[in-house]
């Protein structure tokens, strides 16, 4: 899971430099909003791996959120 988070953030950063946004071909498999997570981490000067569980859950799509 953490490797997927890292790859998603790397794609977002690359796309941002190119002036666009990258998403996975099948959005239904995404569990979190990686674009927003990337911005959040960048604003706070932290790495995605350093997010707390509560911070990470802020970016989960509803069907993956804790009940």
C-alpha positions in Angstrom: 0.0 0.0 0.0 2.7 2.5 0.9 4.5 1.8 -2.4 1.3 2.6 -4.2 0.9 5.8 -2.3 4.5 6.8 -3.2 4.0 5.9 -6.9 0.8 7.9 -7.0 2.5 11.0 -5.5 5.4 10.6 -7.9 3.0 10.6 -10.8 1.3 13.7 -9.5 4.5 15.6 -9.1 5.7 14.6 -12.6 2.3 15.6 -14.1 2.3 18.9 -12.3 5.6 19.8 -13.8 4.2 18.9 -17.2 1.1 21.0 -16.6 -1.4 18.2 -16.2 -2.7 15.6 -13.8 -2.2 11.8 -14.0 -4.8 9.3 -12.8 -4.9 5.6 -12.9 -6.7 4.0 -15.9 -9.3 2.5 -13.6 -10.3 5.0 -10.9 -12.5 2.5 -9.1 -9.3 0.9 -7.8 -8.0 4.1 -6.2 -8.6 4.1 -2.4 -7.4 7.7 -1.8 -7.2 11.1 -3.4 -3.4 11.1 -4.1 -3.4 14.5 -5.7 -4.8 16.2 -2.6 -2.5 14.1 -0.4 0.5 15.2 -2.4 -0.5 18.9 -2.0 -1.1 18.4 1.7 2.4 16.8 2.2 4.1 19.4 0.1 2.5 22.3 2.1 3.6 20.7 5.4 7.0 19.7 4.1 6.6 16.1 5.0 6.9 12.8 3.1 3.7 10.8 2.4 5.2 7.9 4.5 5.2 10.3 7.5 1.4 10.8 7.4 -0.3 9.6 10.5 -3.1 7.1 10.1 -5.7 9.9 10.8 -4.1 12.2 8.2 -4.1 9.4 5.6 -7.8 8.7 6.3 -8.6 12.3 5.4 -7.9 11.4 1.8 -9.7 8.0 1.6 -12.7 7.8 -0.7 -15.9 7.0 1.3 -16.1 3.3 0.3 -12.6 2.8 1.8 -13.1 4.9 4.9 -13.2 3.4 8.4 -16.7 2.7 9.6 
